[in-house]
Amino acid sequence: MCAVAGDIEQHRGQARYALTDSADGHVWGVCAEVEGLSAEPPRSTYELFGWVPDGAGVVGWVGTRVWLVPQDATGEPWLLEDVESRGRHPGTDGLVLTGLDDYAGPPDGYRGCVRVHDQHRWLGSCREFARILPAEIPAPRLVLRGLAPSDRLARALETGTRRALDLEEAWLEIRDDRGALLDERLLHPRVRSWSVSSHGRRLVDLELESAFVPVPPHARPLWERWLAGPPDAPGAWAGLGTRQRDAWLELVRDRGCRHGHVDRPAGQVYRLDGRHITDEPGLYLALGEAINGPGGYFGACLDALVDCLRGGFGHTSPATLLWEDSRVARGHLSRRLTPHGEPCDLFAGVLEILNERGVRAVLL
């Protein structure tokens, strides 16, 4: 096994993945291939009894963010993300929704009437809801193929004890073809098994058992595009639907927050291509490209937009924003709903924030 160790630097140039200890930055190993990174994340399931739709039926993918609003005045709304509808539960009047719970989840002990909206429109209401407990799912399995291990990892594999094979907490770093960090996934890995790899006699195939947030299948094609490097032309996202735009925005945000953008001098004139701003992620993708070029980041929600306008993300006030085809965004973003379901105007809210922080928006 000792002959396997010490090859990290030799393979770093060809490696897309690096397993790094979160405590001290030690690189456990590097490899070019990982199996199991893309999978459906664990989803919560809710059954909404006595479901009454508000207009069209709720079938298939519902929205990136769906709010459930308790009709009890003391209850706070809670958020489900990337929501799908499985339609009516057979033999009942209940609608089944699945999604990713936010940090809060439903109010403790509440099971009463709930109204549901997707930030654009009310979808319907139910007299009672219940969370369906999922079946126990085994810990996700990751296989790092052709891994060049560090001496420290090689010793742990040789020792083979449960304690030695528990790597505690680590980051799986993912780099694009240009060597830039694309993303990180936090792991709590334990070595399940390992064997000499067919990729080379000094390499190993390392199977890890770990809880982590996988890349959902609908986002995988976008990752494949970004693995070649960030986009070099604006509007590469324009033909995507809202669900994919949201995944694209997540990549843009992570890259922007990780690498930042050099602030330009005050007095700049930015040109915003508004033709494709038909949803909220499209708004921030177009704004990011206007300020920082293809693949550029400049906020992913109103609070993040405020943070970007304070500096450190490519911009210095005062400045001018020439918003072309602004009527598109006005038509799609002016009639929105707050978490509680109250009408709001996102388009006007963005203009107000820009103006208050020294960006004069000229609507064209």
Secondary structure in CASP SS format (residue, H / E / C, confidence):
PFRMAT SS
TARGET T0000
AUTHOR 0000-0000-0000
METHOD secondary structure of the structure
MODEL  1
M C 1.00
C H 1.00
A H 1.00
V H 1.00
A C 1.00
G C 1.00
D C 1.00
I H 1.00
E H 1.00
Q H 1.00
H H 1.00
R H 1.00
G C 1.00
Q C 1.00
A C 1.00
R C 1.00
Y E 1.00
A E 1.00
L E 1.00
T E 1.00
D E 1.00
S C 1.00
A C 1.00
D C 1.00
G C 1.00
H C 1.00
V E 1.00
W E 1.00
G E 1.00
V E 1.00
C E 1.00
A C 1.00
E E 1.00
V E 1.00
E E 1.00
G C 1.00
L C 1.00
S E 1.00
A C 1.00
E C 1.00
P C 1.00
P C 1.00
R C 1.00
S E 1.00
T E 1.00
Y E 1.00
E E 1.00
L E 1.00
F E 1.00
G C 1.00
W C 1.00
V E 1.00
P E 1.00
D C 1.00
G C 1.00
A C 1.00
G C 1.00
V C 1.00
V C 1.00
G E 1.00
W E 1.00
V E 1.00
G E 1.00
T E 1.00
R E 1.00
V E 1.00
W E 1.00
L E 1.00
V E 1.00
P E 1.00
Q C 1.00
D C 1.00
A C 1.00
T C 1.00
G C 1.00
E C 1.00
P C 1.00
W E 1.00
L E 1.00
L E 1.00
E E 1.00
D E 1.00
V E 1.00
E E 1.00
S E 1.00
R E 1.00
G E 1.00
R E 1.00
H C 1.00
P C 1.00
G C 1.00
T C 1.00
D C 1.00
G C 1.00
L E 1.00
V E 1.00
L E 1.00
T E 1.00
G E 1.00
L E 1.00
D E 1.00
D C 1.00
Y C 1.00
A C 1.00
G C 1.00
P C 1.00
P C 1.00
D C 1.00
G C 1.00
Y C 1.00
R C 1.00
G C 1.00
C C 1.00
V E 1.00
R E 1.00
V E 1.00
H E 1.00
D C 1.00
Q C 1.00
H C 1.00
R C 1.00
W E 1.00
L E 1.00
G E 1.00
S E 1.00
C E 1.00
R C 1.00
E E 1.00
F E 1.00
A E 1.00
R E 1.00
I E 1.00
L C 1.00
P C 1.00
A C 1.00
E C 1.00
I C 1.00
P C 1.00
A C 1.00
P C 1.00
R E 1.00
L E 1.00
V E 1.00
L E 1.00
R E 1.00
G E 1.00
L E 1.00
A E 1.00
P E 1.00
S C 1.00
D H 1.00
R H 1.00
L H 1.00
A H 1.00
R H 1.00
A H 1.00
L H 1.00
E H 1.00
T H 1.00
G C 1.00
T C 1.00
R H 1.00
R H 1.00
A H 1.00
L H 1.00
D E 1.00
L C 1.00
E C 1.00
E C 1.00
A E 1.00
W E 1.00
L E 1.00
E E 1.00
I E 1.00
R E 1.00
D C 1.00
D C 1.00
R C 1.00
G C 1.00
A C 1.00
L E 1.00
L E 1.00
D E 1.00
E E 1.00
R E 1.00
L E 1.00
L E 1.00
H C 1.00
P C 1.00
R E 1.00
V E 1.00
R E 1.00
S E 1.00
W E 1.00
S E 1.00
V E 1.00
S C 1.00
S C 1.00
H C 1.00
G C 1.00
R C 1.00
R C 1.00
L C 1.00
V E 1.00
D E 1.00
L E 1.00
E E 1.00
L E 1.00
E E 1.00
S C 1.00
A C 1.00
F C 1.00
V C 1.00
P C 1.00
V E 1.00
P C 1.00
P H 1.00
H H 1.00
A H 1.00
R H 1.00
P H 1.00
L H 1.00
W H 1.00
E H 1.00
R H 1.00
W H 1.00
L H 1.00
A C 1.00
G C 1.00
P C 1.00
P C 1.00
D C 1.00
A C 1.00
P C 1.00
G C 1.00
A C 1.00
W C 1.00
A C 1.00
G C 1.00
L C 1.00
G C 1.00
T H 1.00
R H 1.00
Q H 1.00
R H 1.00
D H 1.00
A H 1.00
W H 1.00
L H 1.00
E H 1.00
L H 1.00
V H 1.00
R H 1.00
D H 1.00
R H 1.00
G H 1.00
C H 1.00
R H 1.00
H H 1.00
G C 1.00
H E 1.00
V C 1.00
D C 1.00
R C 1.00
P C 1.00
A C 1.00
G C 1.00
Q C 1.00
V E 1.00
Y E 1.00
R E 1.00
L E 1.00
D E 1.00
G C 1.00
R C 1.00
H C 1.00
I C 1.00
T C 1.00
D C 1.00
E H 1.00
P H 1.00
G H 1.00
L H 1.00
Y H 1.00
L H 1.00
A H 1.00
L H 1.00
G H 1.00
E H 1.00
A H 1.00
I H 1.00
N H 1.00
G C 1.00
P C 1.00
G C 1.00
G C 1.00
Y C 1.00
F C 1.00
G C 1.00
A C 1.00
C C 1.00
L H 1.00
D H 1.00
A H 1.00
L H 1.00
V H 1.00
D H 1.00
C H 1.00
L H 1.00
R C 1.00
G C 1.00
G C 1.00
F E 1.00
G C 1.00
H C 1.00
T C 1.00
S C 1.00
P C 1.00
A E 1.00
T E 1.00
L E 1.00
L E 1.00
W E 1.00
E E 1.00
D C 1.00
S H 1.00
R H 1.00
V H 1.00
A H 1.00
R H 1.00
G H 1.00
H H 1.00
L H 1.00
S C 1.00
R C 1.00
R E 1.00
L E 1.00
T C 1.00
P C 1.00
H C 1.00
G C 1.00
E C 1.00
P E 1.00
C E 1.00
D C 1.00
L H 1.00
F H 1.00
A H 1.00
G H 1.00
V H 1.00
L H 1.00
E H 1.00
I H 1.00
L H 1.00
N H 1.00
E H 1.00
R C 1.00
G C 1.00
V E 1.00
R E 1.00
A E 1.00
V E 1.00
L E 1.00
L C 1.00
END
